[in-house]
Amino acid sequence: MQFWLLHAGLVGGAGLRQGRACVKPGYAKQAVWLLAGLDGAGLWAHEEILPGLDFGALAPREVRIHVPPGGVKPGMPLLVALDGQNMAAWRLDEAIAGLAAKGGRELPLVVAIPAGPDRLNEYGLAGLPDYAGRGGKAAEFQRFVVEVVLPAVRVRYAVTADPARTGVMGSSLGGLAAFDLAWRHPGVFGFAGIFSGSFWWRGDNTSLAAKQRSRLAHRRVRETPPPPRLRLWFEAGTKDEADDRDGNGVIDAIQDTTELLDELERRGLKRGADLRYVELAGGEHNEATWARALPEFLEWALP
């Protein structure tokens, strides 16, 4: 396949350049990254499609693999990205390239799984539908990730199977799903990044007291054994929403997240070692905010 470089501009420092390439007519377009000036060598990152997946009862979709600068290395870390169709808006490749420019840490292979047309049912808590019955396919979606996607990735790329070096991230309802994937599958995932997680997700919507009491992620933490080793990174923005259901002056997005952190501490997880919370001043419920937070999460996840 032939490539013609269309655009290059400096990104960050250390001679890091972003390149966008197109290919010969009739081929699909793809974005590529060039790291220039690192020991005189060019290192490319690119996307690939993961073929041959059995979607079972779920809608088929195109799972994309973000291969970092320098290519695939045996045993490299693995990061699953939910709502993978939005990774360009998250500026994922730019964030990974920034890590590469700083040096000193292994880069992850990122598995971007797009949401299907039934996102509200796939991205809930497995076995705990909300008050409207949403989340009924969450267990099947988690099975797809753990039993279909990850084994296929490991066969094709020979990346790590060490839970401590395998993570998952997501935003909003995808953040809730990422949390549940990590909590329920400690033999697979050792860390998770939750951006503006939908921790309001509840089983009873009849009154203020019921809304507070029936938040399902909080219930999951209270009623199930904590994983033996799990690191969790949370982000919420001060402008994630305007709702303040109990009128205490704290928006629900922040209150639901910080109160989940309290539940996690009561189960033995420790702030600093196991838990990290980032509150972004002016942060909104959108990809621009999550892109702003992503580099910090990656540095935390891959020390």
Secondary structure, 3 states (H helix, E strand, C coil): CCEEEEEEEECCCCCEEEEEEEECCCCCCEEEEEEEEECCEEEEEEEEECCCCCCCCCCCCCCEEEECCCCCCCCCCEEEEECHHHCCCCCHHHHHHHHHHHCCCCCCEEEEECCCCCHHHHCCECCECCCCCCCCCHHHHHHHHHHHHHHHHHHHHCCCCCHHHEEEEEECHHHHHHHHHHHHCCCCCCEEEEECCCCCCECCCCCHHHHHHCEHHHHHHHHCCCCCCCEEEEEEEEECCCCCCCCCCCCHHHHHHHHHHHHHHHCCCCECCCEEEEEEEEEECCHHHHHHHHHHHHHHHCC
